[in-house]
Amino acid sequence: MNRAKLLLTAMIPLRIEWFAQATLNTLQDDDFLDLVQESGGRVIFVGLESLSEANLYQVNKRWNKPALMQETVARLHRHGIAMLGAFIIGLPDDDLGVVDRIVRFVQEAKIPLVQIAILTPLPGTPVARELASSMFDRDYRHRDGSRMTFFHPKVFPPIAFERMLQSAYARIYSKKAVNERFNGLSGQHVKLAKRAASIYRLLTSQWRKKLTFSGLKLKL
């Protein structure tokens, strides 16, 4: 942390705006966050991963408690920094209600930007080895975070996760949902996050239309 603070202090005269990635437990130091903001940090990507304690244990992020997630979003806002919170669906403890829980939490916690991906067994990883016997799609081109490539213990058919992913993006980046999350917030970080949310809305809308045209119908 001390080296990070030295780096941020040296960046202040550069007058740049930047984006970075951090774990939730490193964002509890207010002095550090002051330096992040002063040096131009506007958006921090944080792997929140899941709202399930069992899932967080599986991905070795037991410190990612939902209460801490919500507190950290508010802390970042106070320091003029937006969070890009990332979730994974398709983890062992997930069920058909996982997206509903994530969407509700995102709105309640006012997480400005959200990224959701389906658990993807990338070659050579422990996850790929653990799911080897459950894989039904071994085409590496499909391992992009938007497709289900293995049989899940609680949800069938696997395509349900793909439909849930599309639904999540449609709901989280609707104009109404975005306005609710940004209501009462201001600052340069909010302006940047609003622009990013508009881009997410456009890109995910195009993506969902492409899937619909190819035969995958989505009911919201």
Backbone bond lengths (Angstrom), bond angles and torsions (degrees), N, CA, C in turn:
res aa  C-N    CA-C-N  psi(-1)  N-CA   C-N-CA  omega(-1)  CA-C   N-CA-C  phi
1 M - - - 1.458 - - 1.529 111.39 -
2 N 1.349 117.00 -38.86 1.460 120.04 179.60 1.519 111.68 -61.65
3 R 1.332 116.71 -40.99 1.463 119.75 178.60 1.518 110.97 -65.67
4 A 1.336 116.59 -37.51 1.466 120.32 177.67 1.524 110.38 -63.35
5 K 1.318 116.71 -40.99 1.468 119.99 179.39 1.529 111.11 -65.39
6 L 1.333 117.07 -38.04 1.467 120.14 176.85 1.529 110.74 -63.62
7 L 1.327 116.30 -41.91 1.462 120.99 178.99 1.527 110.47 -63.31
8 L 1.330 116.99 -46.88 1.465 120.77 -178.77 1.527 111.26 -62.82
9 T 1.316 116.63 -39.28 1.468 120.73 177.98 1.523 110.47 -61.72
10 A 1.332 116.20 -40.93 1.467 120.33 179.39 1.522 112.10 -69.30
11 M 1.326 117.42 -23.36 1.466 121.19 -179.14 1.531 113.61 -81.77
12 I 1.317 117.34 -18.62 1.468 120.74 -174.61 1.533 112.93 -55.15
13 P 1.338 119.62 -45.67 1.477 118.96 -179.13 1.532 113.96 -66.70
14 L 1.318 118.28 -15.16 1.462 120.93 -177.02 1.520 112.78 -72.90
15 R 1.314 117.35 -22.00 1.474 123.55 178.03 1.538 111.81 53.51
16 I 1.323 115.58 53.75 1.460 121.20 177.86 1.521 109.42 -114.98
17 E 1.331 116.53 164.18 1.453 121.70 172.46 1.523 107.63 -113.45
18 W 1.319 116.71 136.14 1.453 118.69 -173.82 1.531 111.84 -141.90
19 F 1.323 113.25 165.71 1.466 124.54 -178.10 1.514 107.08 -127.69
20 A 1.331 117.70 140.81 1.467 120.03 -179.59 1.518 110.12 -148.69
21 Q 1.322 115.13 177.21 1.458 122.10 -179.86 1.520 109.03 -119.73
22 A 1.339 116.19 142.02 1.466 119.98 178.43 1.517 109.02 -151.59
23 T 1.340 115.80 159.49 1.459 119.84 173.86 1.524 108.78 -87.88
24 L 1.315 115.29 155.96 1.464 120.77 -175.26 1.523 112.14 -57.58
25 N 1.328 116.42 -40.43 1.468 119.54 -175.09 1.527 113.33 -71.60
26 T 1.330 118.73 -12.73 1.472 120.61 177.68 1.521 111.99 -89.19
27 L 1.337 117.20 -3.77 1.463 120.64 -174.37 1.524 112.45 -105.12
28 Q 1.335 117.14 25.85 1.460 120.84 -178.12 1.530 112.74 -102.88
29 D 1.334 116.72 1.55 1.467 122.71 -178.12 1.525 108.61 -98.01
30 D 1.339 117.70 109.86 1.460 120.88 -176.98 1.522 112.68 -65.11
31 D 1.316 117.92 -35.96 1.468 120.61 178.07 1.526 110.35 -63.36
32 F 1.321 115.34 -40.79 1.464 120.25 177.64 1.525 110.59 -62.58
33 L 1.332 116.62 -44.42 1.463 120.07 -178.78 1.527 111.72 -67.64
34 D 1.330 117.26 -31.73 1.469 119.84 173.76 1.523 110.17 -59.48
35 L 1.334 116.13 -43.05 1.468 120.63 179.85 1.526 111.37 -68.78
36 V 1.342 116.75 -37.04 1.467 120.17 176.65 1.520 109.65 -57.89
37 Q 1.332 116.59 -49.57 1.459 121.01 -177.84 1.526 111.29 -66.12
38 E 1.326 117.10 -44.82 1.463 121.05 -176.59 1.523 111.44 -65.78
39 S 1.334 117.05 -30.91 1.475 120.74 -179.16 1.530 112.26 -84.95
40 G 1.335 116.89 -1.74 1.462 119.73 176.26 1.504 115.57 107.98
41 G 1.336 118.13 5.09 1.467 120.60 178.46 1.518 110.62 -68.58
42 R 1.313 116.94 122.68 1.463 120.74 -176.04 1.532 112.79 -116.59
43 V 1.335 117.33 -32.06 1.463 121.07 -178.91 1.529 108.91 -136.34
44 I 1.335 116.15 132.70 1.459 121.63 176.93 1.531 108.70 -118.95
45 F 1.328 115.43 123.94 1.467 121.95 175.18 1.523 108.20 -81.77
46 V 1.339 116.29 127.30 1.464 120.78 -179.21 1.528 109.31 -130.25
47 G 1.310 116.63 125.87 1.462 121.08 176.85 1.516 110.26 -78.58
48 L 1.331 116.66 93.16 1.465 121.18 178.23 1.530 110.18 -78.22
49 E 1.311 116.20 -32.95 1.462 127.44 172.00 1.528 115.13 71.08
50 S 1.333 118.62 -58.32 1.466 119.93 -173.34 1.527 110.41 -160.84
51 L 1.331 115.26 159.20 1.465 120.79 173.57 1.531 111.20 -97.96
52 S 1.317 116.58 -1.19 1.465 122.47 -178.47 1.522 110.73 -93.37
53 E 1.313 116.69 126.86 1.462 121.00 178.10 1.524 111.33 -60.73
54 A 1.350 116.52 -38.68 1.466 120.26 179.74 1.527 110.78 -64.71
55 N 1.326 116.75 -41.33 1.463 120.25 178.53 1.520 111.65 -66.59
56 L 1.331 116.60 -41.54 1.466 120.29 -179.80 1.525 110.55 -63.00
57 Y 1.329 116.71 -34.80 1.465 120.49 175.22 1.533 109.68 -63.91
58 Q 1.328 115.98 -41.60 1.468 121.35 -179.49 1.526 111.90 -61.35
59 V 1.347 117.45 -37.42 1.470 120.51 -176.20 1.532 112.10 -97.78
60 N 1.347 116.15 14.31 1.471 122.14 176.31 1.524 113.19 59.76
61 K 1.335 115.91 39.60 1.468 120.38 175.65 1.530 109.48 -131.04
62 R 1.314 115.29 57.56 1.462 119.98 -176.25 1.524 112.72 -67.20
63 W 1.347 117.44 -17.63 1.468 119.96 179.35 1.535 112.07 -79.13
64 N 1.326 117.58 -9.79 1.466 121.11 -177.48 1.532 112.19 -79.10
65 K 1.310 117.42 63.01 1.456 121.16 179.02 1.530 109.60 -74.71
66 P 1.345 117.96 138.83 1.468 119.84 178.70 1.523 113.69 -52.60
67 A 1.337 117.69 -38.31 1.470 120.02 179.11 1.523 110.75 -63.06
68 L 1.333 116.97 -39.90 1.464 120.71 178.40 1.522 110.63 -69.29
69 M 1.333 116.43 -36.05 1.466 119.90 176.54 1.524 109.92 -57.21
70 Q 1.338 115.99 -49.40 1.460 120.72 -177.02 1.523 111.18 -65.89
71 E 1.316 117.16 -41.64 1.463 120.93 177.71 1.527 111.08 -61.59
72 T 1.328 116.55 -38.40 1.461 120.59 -176.71 1.520 111.41 -71.85
73 V 1.323 117.59 -36.73 1.469 120.08 175.08 1.526 109.36 -58.16
74 A 1.341 116.82 -47.77 1.463 121.14 179.85 1.532 110.88 -63.89
75 R 1.332 116.51 -40.45 1.471 120.49 178.97 1.535 110.66 -61.51
76 L 1.324 116.59 -44.56 1.464 120.13 179.19 1.521 110.85 -63.06
77 H 1.330 117.42 -42.65 1.464 119.94 177.72 1.530 110.86 -58.32
78 R 1.326 117.00 -41.70 1.468 120.18 -179.95 1.519 111.17 -62.23
79 H 1.314 116.92 -28.74 1.465 121.41 -179.83 1.529 112.29 -94.51
80 G 1.327 117.85 6.09 1.464 120.25 178.37 1.509 113.40 74.38
81 I 1.341 116.47 36.52 1.463 121.89 -179.10 1.528 108.48 -130.11
82 A 1.314 117.05 137.22 1.469 121.28 178.41 1.525 109.93 -99.04
83 M 1.320 116.23 146.37 1.459 120.69 175.90 1.522 110.75 -99.65
84 L 1.317 115.85 136.36 1.463 122.50 165.31 1.523 104.93 -105.02
85 G 1.323 116.54 100.92 1.455 121.51 -176.37 1.517 111.47 -91.79
86 A 1.326 116.69 130.85 1.465 121.53 -176.38 1.522 111.05 -111.07
87 F 1.326 115.88 132.57 1.459 122.59 178.17 1.525 110.08 -121.12
88 I 1.334 115.57 155.31 1.463 122.77 174.87 1.523 108.03 -118.56
89 I 1.330 117.28 132.86 1.462 119.87 171.29 1.533 108.46 -114.01
90 G 1.325 115.07 150.24 1.460 119.77 -175.48 1.517 112.16 104.81
91 L 1.338 116.96 4.59 1.466 120.96 174.86 1.534 109.63 -71.20
92 P 1.331 118.43 160.95 1.474 120.98 -170.57 1.521 116.19 -54.26
93 D 1.331 118.57 -35.35 1.460 120.76 -175.44 1.534 112.95 -88.46
94 D 1.307 118.31 0.91 1.462 121.41 -178.22 1.525 111.32 -73.86
95 D 1.340 114.22 153.46 1.460 120.57 175.42 1.523 107.95 -141.40
96 L 1.325 117.28 -168.88 1.461 120.06 -176.20 1.530 113.46 -67.18
97 G 1.326 117.69 -12.69 1.460 120.13 179.79 1.517 114.14 -95.35
98 V 1.342 117.71 4.25 1.461 120.22 -172.67 1.519 112.37 -61.78
99 V 1.320 118.57 -42.34 1.462 120.66 -178.01 1.520 111.37 -68.54
100 D 1.323 117.55 -40.38 1.464 119.99 177.26 1.524 110.71 -57.74
101 R 1.328 116.56 -41.62 1.471 120.10 -179.77 1.522 111.01 -66.73
102 I 1.318 116.77 -40.79 1.463 120.27 179.80 1.525 110.55 -65.41
103 V 1.328 117.18 -46.68 1.471 120.67 -178.56 1.526 110.51 -60.54
104 R 1.343 117.22 -44.89 1.470 119.97 178.61 1.524 110.82 -60.58
105 F 1.329 115.98 -43.97 1.459 120.24 -177.90 1.528 110.98 -65.17
106 V 1.309 117.15 -43.36 1.468 121.77 179.35 1.524 110.41 -56.89
107 Q 1.325 116.62 -44.15 1.461 120.49 -179.10 1.529 111.05 -69.80
108 E 1.317 117.04 -43.43 1.468 120.25 -179.24 1.533 111.79 -65.70
109 A 1.329 116.19 -40.13 1.463 120.90 -178.20 1.523 112.79 -82.50
110 K 1.342 116.55 -9.35 1.469 122.22 -178.41 1.531 111.91 57.46
111 I 1.328 116.08 45.42 1.467 120.36 175.69 1.529 107.12 -73.48
112 P 1.324 118.80 116.14 1.465 120.92 -172.65 1.529 113.88 -60.44
113 L 1.317 116.08 -48.61 1.465 121.26 -175.46 1.520 109.21 -126.50
114 V 1.320 115.38 141.88 1.466 120.01 -175.24 1.516 110.38 -136.58
115 Q 1.297 115.27 139.06 1.461 122.15 173.58 1.520 108.12 -124.93
116 I 1.332 116.60 131.09 1.465 120.80 179.22 1.523 108.55 -127.16
117 A 1.302 116.82 135.35 1.458 121.02 178.69 1.527 109.41 -135.18
118 I 1.307 115.08 152.87 1.465 120.96 174.20 1.531 108.58 -80.83
119 L 1.318 116.50 139.13 1.465 120.55 177.45 1.529 109.63 -51.47
120 T 1.327 115.59 125.45 1.463 120.67 -173.51 1.525 110.62 -123.19
121 P 1.340 118.13 115.71 1.469 121.50 179.93 1.534 111.26 -76.24
122 L 1.311 116.50 86.53 1.463 120.02 -179.21 1.529 110.19 -72.20
123 P 1.327 117.11 141.68 1.467 121.08 -176.82 1.526 112.47 -54.20
124 G 1.327 115.93 135.97 1.456 121.36 175.90 1.517 115.16 85.57
125 T 1.334 117.45 -1.50 1.462 120.18 -178.72 1.531 110.64 -95.18
126 P 1.350 116.89 159.59 1.468 119.70 175.87 1.527 112.23 -57.48
127 V 1.345 116.92 -36.92 1.469 120.61 179.76 1.523 110.32 -61.38
128 A 1.318 116.60 -42.49 1.465 120.38 179.81 1.520 111.01 -62.40
129 R 1.326 116.51 -38.51 1.463 119.98 179.10 1.531 110.52 -69.39
130 E 1.327 117.12 -40.57 1.460 120.97 -178.91 1.533 112.01 -66.07
131 L 1.344 116.27 -34.38 1.461 120.63 -175.64 1.526 113.49 -98.89
132 A 1.333 116.59 7.70 1.470 120.38 -175.16 1.527 112.40 -53.74
133 S 1.320 117.20 -41.81 1.471 119.88 -177.23 1.525 112.53 -77.47
134 S 1.341 117.59 -13.05 1.462 121.51 -178.66 1.525 113.04 -99.93
135 M 1.329 116.71 -4.31 1.468 120.07 -176.34 1.528 111.15 -70.49
136 F 1.338 116.63 133.19 1.456 120.33 173.34 1.529 111.49 -117.14
137 D 1.336 116.83 -11.48 1.463 121.18 179.05 1.521 107.49 -129.30
138 R 1.323 116.82 109.27 1.464 120.79 -176.13 1.530 112.39 -104.73
139 D 1.323 116.14 15.24 1.460 120.88 177.12 1.531 108.46 -79.02
140 Y 1.343 116.89 112.68 1.458 121.00 -176.27 1.528 112.10 -61.14
141 R 1.329 117.33 -24.78 1.468 120.00 179.86 1.521 111.92 -65.75
142 H 1.323 117.65 -18.40 1.460 121.64 -178.33 1.531 112.51 -92.57
143 R 1.313 116.65 -1.47 1.471 119.50 -177.92 1.537 109.38 -92.69
144 D 1.335 114.63 68.13 1.458 120.63 -175.82 1.529 113.22 -118.11
145 G 1.318 117.56 9.18 1.453 120.75 178.87 1.511 114.51 87.90
146 S 1.331 117.52 -4.46 1.466 120.03 179.90 1.528 111.93 -113.23
147 R 1.338 116.81 -0.21 1.467 121.09 -177.23 1.514 110.53 -126.21
148 M 1.315 114.58 148.63 1.465 120.91 175.64 1.526 107.42 -94.66
149 T 1.323 116.97 126.00 1.460 121.05 -175.55 1.530 113.22 -118.27
150 F 1.358 116.74 3.24 1.459 119.30 -178.35 1.536 109.28 -141.57
151 F 1.316 115.82 160.32 1.462 121.21 176.76 1.526 109.26 -79.88
152 H 1.332 116.03 129.74 1.464 121.80 -178.32 1.536 109.45 -94.54
153 P 1.326 118.51 144.67 1.474 120.05 -176.68 1.530 114.95 -68.60
154 K 1.345 118.32 -20.13 1.459 120.22 -174.71 1.530 114.57 -117.63
155 V 1.326 117.23 -18.72 1.473 120.26 -173.40 1.525 110.44 -123.41
156 F 1.324 114.91 126.21 1.465 120.46 177.44 1.535 107.59 -143.38
157 P 1.327 119.37 138.42 1.461 127.62 2.16 1.533 111.88 -77.37
158 P 1.318 117.47 160.30 1.462 120.83 -178.55 1.527 113.66 -56.59
159 I 1.341 117.25 -30.06 1.464 120.15 -178.05 1.527 111.40 -62.66
160 A 1.332 117.12 -15.30 1.468 120.08 177.61 1.521 110.95 -58.16
161 F 1.340 116.88 -36.15 1.464 119.48 178.73 1.525 111.28 -67.09
162 E 1.319 117.49 -35.83 1.462 120.18 178.12 1.520 110.42 -65.66
163 R 1.324 116.68 -40.49 1.464 120.19 177.55 1.524 110.75 -66.45
164 M 1.344 116.41 -39.40 1.459 120.01 178.50 1.527 111.06 -64.25
165 L 1.331 116.56 -37.88 1.462 120.42 179.29 1.522 110.66 -62.92
166 Q 1.317 116.33 -45.13 1.468 119.93 178.58 1.527 110.80 -62.22
167 S 1.338 115.56 -43.36 1.459 120.67 179.26 1.526 110.61 -60.81
168 A 1.336 117.40 -41.26 1.462 121.48 -178.62 1.517 110.95 -59.69
169 Y 1.337 116.64 -48.36 1.462 119.59 -179.03 1.526 111.48 -66.03
170 A 1.333 117.06 -39.39 1.464 120.29 179.39 1.524 110.79 -61.59
171 R 1.317 116.79 -40.47 1.463 120.70 -177.05 1.530 112.40 -78.49
172 I 1.318 117.43 -44.02 1.463 121.02 -176.47 1.521 111.93 -67.92
173 Y 1.341 117.02 -34.54 1.465 119.77 -177.15 1.527 113.46 -104.31
174 S 1.324 116.93 16.93 1.462 118.72 170.40 1.531 107.55 -66.32
175 K 1.327 117.32 153.07 1.466 120.39 -178.91 1.519 111.38 -59.07
176 K 1.332 116.21 -39.41 1.463 120.28 -179.60 1.523 110.96 -62.49
177 A 1.333 117.02 -47.52 1.467 120.75 -177.98 1.527 111.36 -64.63
178 V 1.329 116.74 -42.54 1.468 120.44 179.51 1.521 110.37 -63.02
179 N 1.327 117.35 -44.60 1.469 120.67 179.52 1.527 111.16 -61.60
180 E 1.320 116.93 -38.82 1.465 120.09 178.83 1.530 110.88 -63.78
181 R 1.331 116.66 -41.51 1.464 119.80 -178.21 1.526 112.30 -68.68
182 F 1.321 117.03 -34.25 1.463 120.21 -176.53 1.527 112.77 -92.39
183 N 1.317 117.71 -3.74 1.461 121.25 -177.68 1.531 111.06 -59.32
184 G 1.327 115.92 126.06 1.463 120.96 178.75 1.512 114.99 84.72
185 L 1.325 117.70 -0.72 1.465 121.40 -179.16 1.524 110.42 -103.93
186 S 1.311 116.46 147.84 1.465 120.37 178.29 1.518 109.60 -148.95
187 G 1.317 115.98 170.06 1.458 120.98 179.30 1.512 111.63 122.29
188 Q 1.327 115.73 166.95 1.457 120.73 -178.22 1.527 111.19 -62.15
189 H 1.330 116.51 -36.74 1.466 119.28 179.95 1.522 111.23 -65.02
190 V 1.333 116.85 -32.25 1.460 120.95 178.97 1.527 110.18 -70.73
191 K 1.329 116.55 -40.93 1.469 120.28 178.39 1.528 110.54 -60.13
192 L 1.324 116.05 -45.08 1.461 120.11 179.59 1.531 110.97 -65.14
193 A 1.330 116.32 -41.90 1.463 120.10 -179.04 1.526 111.32 -66.26
194 K 1.325 117.23 -36.53 1.460 120.55 177.94 1.527 110.98 -64.20
195 R 1.330 116.12 -41.28 1.475 119.45 177.45 1.522 109.91 -64.05
196 A 1.326 115.98 -42.59 1.465 119.75 179.34 1.523 110.84 -63.70
197 A 1.335 117.40 -38.45 1.464 121.02 179.08 1.523 110.70 -63.84
198 S 1.331 117.13 -37.64 1.471 120.89 177.89 1.519 110.76 -64.46
199 I 1.331 115.92 -39.10 1.465 120.03 178.67 1.526 110.05 -67.57
200 Y 1.335 117.22 -43.17 1.469 121.17 176.49 1.527 110.35 -57.69
201 R 1.340 116.50 -43.29 1.468 120.27 -178.82 1.525 110.46 -60.99
202 L 1.317 116.00 -44.42 1.462 120.72 -179.33 1.526 111.15 -65.43
203 L 1.325 116.86 -49.52 1.464 120.64 -175.67 1.528 111.95 -66.08
204 T 1.336 116.65 -42.84 1.462 118.56 -179.05 1.525 111.49 -71.66
205 S 1.336 116.94 -30.19 1.463 120.08 175.53 1.522 110.15 -64.96
206 Q 1.334 116.32 -44.03 1.471 120.60 178.02 1.528 110.63 -63.31
207 W 1.320 116.22 -40.50 1.466 121.32 179.38 1.521 111.06 -62.83
208 R 1.335 117.23 -45.06 1.466 120.43 -178.98 1.530 111.53 -67.64
209 K 1.327 116.61 -36.60 1.469 119.63 177.34 1.526 110.53 -64.35
210 K 1.313 116.26 -39.92 1.468 120.72 178.94 1.512 110.60 -61.97
211 L 1.338 117.02 -41.93 1.460 120.64 178.94 1.524 111.24 -66.15
212 T 1.340 116.43 -39.58 1.467 120.76 179.34 1.512 110.65 -63.51
213 F 1.344 116.62 -43.08 1.460 120.53 179.84 1.517 111.15 -65.10
214 S 1.345 116.64 -27.44 1.468 118.80 -179.31 1.533 112.20 -85.72
215 G 1.337 116.50 1.52 1.447 119.30 173.96 1.503 117.20 114.80
216 L 1.347 117.53 -5.63 1.463 119.97 179.76 1.519 108.70 -95.08
217 K 1.321 117.07 105.26 1.460 122.29 -177.02 1.539 109.84 -85.09
218 L 1.306 115.12 135.71 1.454 120.55 -179.08 1.521 109.64 -114.14
219 K 1.326 116.08 128.81 1.469 120.87 175.33 1.519 107.85 -110.53
220 L 1.332 116.42 117.23 1.456 121.23 -179.30 1.536 109.93 -94.93
